[in-house]
């Protein structure tokens, strides 16, 4: 019976940490819903919302399993994935000729989200987190900061390299891996990000009561921008596939093979990207508008 108290303590600790993991998800998702799904219309985000956060958590856990992370490491992965997008500050960017984008404060957002995550961790009296835990979560969130890979024509996270801790790597890889792991999720993301970023188009479609409220030349320009946006998605997926080996450098071969099995659906996403373009090319303006803004054109048949 000498070892029993230790086992009881370990089981109790396991239960405590499981509760913390669940609370982290619930708290972060509540923040995301309150900040980006309710309130002022301009702050509601079509892409950076609770569905995206849930997807990142889901994929991060699968990657963590493939990398054979410990239960303690997985909990940190979940916290980082849960909080990675809780801050989305932005400003309108006037591109001229009436074109206005939503310009996210990249870098600042990730740093602020990381500090919110660490502050939450420190508030948990039963957390038993270490300074190393705080730094892992902080780094994981900050490394999700997106950058552009000129050579592969895709999005990358420049802080991700062969020395990156596996706990951090699981959370970071999950953020951009829908095309590799979940084509059904990827199918919607291009449209969602377009809606989120193209402020002028969405505002015009919401304001107009009928197509005639928007000049024909502007209608064509809107559809051209949408089709051009979708046409880039195939290259995005191919670029992510090309970066895959680089982003997994430093992991032993057995674990890499398991992650390869997860990241095995690039071809499906490439086909979806092409299908999305073909569909957009066939849309009339009303169908296009209602794809982006359901219920657009109240006076149209």
Order of alpha helices (4+ residues) and beta strands (2+ residues): alpha-alpha-alpha-beta-beta-alpha-alpha-beta-beta-alpha-alpha-alpha-alpha-alpha-alpha-alpha-alpha-alpha
